[in-house]
Amino acid sequence: MFRRTTLAAAASLAAAALALTACSGSPDGGSSSSAAAADPDASIAVRLVLEPTNLDIRETSGAALDQILIDNVYQGLVSRTPDQEIVPALASDYTISDDGLTYTFTLREGVTFHDGQELTPDDVVWSLTQHRDTETWLDSARLSGVTSIAADGQDVVLTLSEPDSTLLWNLTGRAGIILKQDDSVDYLTAANGTGPFMVASWKQGDSVTLSRYDDYWGDAAKSAEVVFSYIPETQAALSAALAGEVDVLTGFDATLTDQVEANGDFTVDVGASTDKGVLAMNSTSGPLSDKRVRQAIRQAIDHDSIVEALGAGETLYGPIPSLDPGYEDLSDVAPYDPDAAKKLLSEAGYEDLDLTLTIPSFYATTVSQILVSDLNDVGITLTVDSVEFSTWLNDVYANQDYELSFVLHTEAHDFENWANPDYYFTYDNAEVQDLYAQSLAATDEDEAAALLAKAARIVSEDAAADWLYNGGSVVAVASDVTGVPTVNVNARFNAAEIAKSAG
């Protein structure tokens, strides 16, 4: 039987700290440390790029909600560190039976929701049951293999119909969020969680403000308030930083490092991430239904030049980034070779080809300009259609009405999208789906990862898409601020350790 205790969690957190140090150059995984005492009443202003359409963590899609609400406001039985280690949260420890069919979580005592109500085992059972059984709640299918959810004193026991190697991971995300049973909160505009921060206000089109929850069960947040300010445009964000209006810039353009660091008030840290710049290809009809055309597009693109232009990150040639299980260097599958690309297009009967790239308008033009140039060199004329994100969600994500599309996918452990023929990627391969199912059923982590790696190679060899780069987590931090996370911040931004010097 496997037991994960708070002692083991401490070891994992220590390992996470080392990983953060390697990425950021500072012991706490944040910006440069300050000798001045921290101000417990400080307000921290953090620039983010994409604002959520509402605050309903149950039913509203998009990483913008996960980024600010999970860990800060909402919690599950377990959580994850930035380097993807799973650690206890609302559960003080947990055990997994040898056959992988029974998970037993011991719930912490003395935990309260932000409205003062006590967290009970019944709340946990109700939350997980509701999430499993309510199809409109995002990620409900992730708990579909859980046949029983029951409380036994302070223990909550989950019983599975068959092993699921992703269950613990899924419980660190939306599927595992614990809510108060029959709560009356208006989830569209407010929240009631158990985390170190409460949602104080949301000024639509401007910011979301979190305030410290003084009755938090764990260590208190180090700052009284965190204001997430939504500034999509990079130059505007830079100007706000230089004017002293923000303390932290996430999603920062690494090519502007010299400008933001010039006066010594900011330091740029680059951490690892699971951000994947995905060039999706709709293979259901037209030229892109021909694998040779898709492969030609991949070999026409100079991935190294994209990474160089972005100033951070690394090349990626498959669907799994280096932080996730199943990663393998797949650069051999689609090396940069314009001549080979031209030959493939000729074999497919396309000497001159016109395609349209649909891209959300909040992205800079760096990537699209390189794509236009590289594809033009092999005889493909690329028209860039820059649209509002709501339009992209409707046309591309929901209705699959596109030829090529670019989006930065920040989610970790999201290979399942390539095993889902209904996802907007439009990729349908029975062997990949079977390998993914086998990886879920595996009780050994190494076996599960090996199955994912095999499936990922097939996806790449099928030229199901092109993975332009694995983005770096670029954060600019004010010199009087410490404790800022620097790994995978586009997916999660845990603000509890952020502190600002007094004075």
Phi, psi and omega in degrees: 000140182260128178239131177247106184260173177294334176294315177296324179298320180298321178297318179295320179295323177297318177297321179297320180298321178295319179297319179295321179300318181298327183276327190250344181080011178227145189300329185265007179077010180248213180275189181299140184285157180236139181282342182290150179293146180284147178266109183292345180260013186291151170249126182253126178259121184242124176279128170240166185263308190250121180274140176291155179282333172201184186253014184281097183292343182283317194235354183260123183280167177113138182291345182299328178284314178304319185303319186257335188261321181286134186084314180285313185247311180255149178221164175238185176298325178230162178225182178229145174279166180303330180267022169078016173281139179268130184225155177298150176228264177290340170268134178283331172198175179205158177231151176236128180295158183300329180273001176073017185254348183229124178244124181242121182247130175265115185283136176296149174260156177081015178269136178234153172282168184295339177271006177095351179288146181283142172279128180238161174303327178296326176297320180294312180300315181297314183299311183292323178294315178300318182293321180293321191263354181255104187297332181283347175281129183300141178069020179300326182295340181293343178251013186296335180274000179273113185271337182213136175229113187219153177257140175225091188066233178273358179269142172241124187247126175252128179246133183251153175282332176203159182302147178221104184292348182259000188301309181302317179299316180298328179287347175276353182248207186299325181298337184256002182296134181259124179247164174281130182303131177055037180293148181260007182297145174274097187295341180292329186233354184216181182208155175216092183243197181240007187281180184289348179233151171251152172283114181272320180197158174224112174262099186302135183084001184224297189197161169238128181251129175251139177241148183298135176267111188290339180260024181299142185289335183255203177295134182295147174302142186280347176238149182287335188205142172232125179251114176271107181262129183266109181231090186296323188279128187298314182295324178295321178294318178298317179297320179297320179294314182293337178272001179078019183271340177227151181259335184222133175246111172266165181058033186282150177279111185298338180288349179260015183303313182300323182291315184284335180268356191303317184264007176081004182274346181225152173232137179263126176246141178238116179249175177283163178204169172258015178296128181235118176281099189259122170266097182283145180233119180282104187264013184283337182198171175072195184303327184284355173284348179267119181303327182296324178291317180296318179294324178298317178300316181299316184281350177276345187263128179271095183297324180298322181291329177294312180298319179297318181293326179284336178081004181197164179096190180211162180291155181214132184236013179206177189281354183245121179280170189293338179283343187261151176297140180096003181293140173212141176290113184249027182297339180288344184284323183217067180292152179296118183201086181302324180295318177296324179296315179299319180296317179297319178295321178295316178299327180277355178086025181236089176284321177230127187225134176252127178225157179243132176256120176262125187219136176301142189288346181281353177279144174294167185273000186306306184293314184296325179294320178294318179298316179302315183292311183296318181288327176299326181295339180249011175097016178250122176268118184253121174263129182262121178251100181270119188234161173298150184299324178298324177292318178299316179301319182286310187283312186271302187292314185275315188255357178053039180259083182194165172256296175239148177215146176238130174212146174271109179272115185267348188295141173269156175052046185248027180299337182307333180297333179277349175258010182242102183294346180272350179291160188294346176296336179067017183273131184223105181221115185297323180295319177297317179298321179291318179296321178295318178299320178296322180294325177295320185281348182291138177262353178253127184299319181294321178295317179299317180294321179296321178293321177295319180298319179296317180294320181297323178296320179297316179301316180292317180294334175281355184052047181295336178193186167234137180255101192288325180190158170257108190292150171276152177269095189262120184227129173257128188235134178296150186293340179262015182240136178231169174078014181281128177294144182234001180248127173058037186287343176287340179266317179219139176228089181280113188264003189296331183265000182286130181227155179232137182296142177288151177099000000 
